Amino acid sequence: MIDWIAAFFLMSGSLFMLVAAIGVVKLSDVYMRMHAITKAASLGAILMLVAVSLIYTQWIVWVEALMVVIFVILTAPIASHMIAKAAHKTKMPKGPGYIMDELEDAEMESKVD
């Protein structure tokens, strides 16, 4: 039974990783690509680590998997934020459909004051 549950988590994680890879190739600009790779790949990695933890029941595997999950949860949003900020500062072109840019508006207001 545990093997089936682990297989489900592995397949789900693989699917999320595939979606992230397709998103990086298909999406139009750096902001959308960053969102796809950060969210889908993080969830895919976490699901795969859950599967590994279910298959290998040694306590050291659980500790290592937990450490990696915590690392991914802590670093993915920070890295995503830094990439977006760098892309915005270097004036990377935005894809179609952007209505507003709050960061640019805030920078303009601070320059006026």
N, C-alpha and C positions, 0 to 999 in steps of 0.2 A: 504493500500500500504506500509506504514511504517513497518507493521508487517512482510510482506514478505521480505523486505530488511533486517530487523533485523534477521529474520530466516536464510537468506542467510549468513549473517556475523557470526551468531552463528554456523551454520553448517561448514562454512569454517574454523573458529577458532578451532572447534572440530576436523576437519580433520587434521589440522596442528599439533595439540596436539597429535593426534593418530600417525602421522608420526614420531614425536619426540620420543614418547614412543617406537615405533617399532625400531627406530634408536638406542636407548640406549641399547636395548636387542640384536639386530642383528649385529651391527658394531663391528669390531675386536679389536680396541684399544682405549685408553683414549682420544686421539686426535680427532678421528672420532666421538666418542660418544659425546664429548664436543661440537663439531661443530653442530651435530644434535640437541642436547638439547637447545643450545643457540639460534640458528637461528629459528628453527621451533616452539619451545615453546614460544619464544618472539613474533613472528608474530601471533601465535594462541591466546595468551593472549590479544594482542592489538586488534585483530579482535573481540574478545568477548566483550571487553570493548566498542568498537564502537557500537556493537549491544545493549548493556545495555544502552548506552547513547541515542540511538534512541528510545528505548522503554520507558524509564523514562525521561521525558523532563524537570524535575526540574533542576534549575541551579546548585544546590549543587552536583547532580549526575554528571553533566558535569565537574565540577571542580575536583571532586574526580577522575573521570576516566582520565582526562587530567594529573593530578598529578601522577597517577599510570603509565600511558603511558610514561611520561617523566622519571620516576624512572626506568622503565624497559629499556628504550633506553639508559640511562646513565650507568646503572649498569651491564647489560648483557655483553657488550664487555670487561669491566674491569675485571669482575669475570672470564670470559673465558680466558683472557690473564693471570691472576694470576694462574688459574688451570693449564694451559699449561706450564707456567714457573716452577711451583712446580713439575709437572710430568717430565719435562725435567731434572731438577736438581736432582731428585731422580732416574733418569735413568730408567723410566718406559719403558718396551719393546714396540717397534713400530710394527705395523702390516705389512703385506706384501705390497710391492709396493712403499715404500719410496725410493726416489732416492738420495736426499741430505738433509743435516741438516745444514742450514746456521748458526744457533746459536752455534752449536758445532764447526763449522769451525771458527767462530769469537772468541770463547773461546780459541781454539788452537793457533790462531794467537796472541792473547794477552799474552799468556803464553810464546811464543817464544820471543817476544819483550822484 
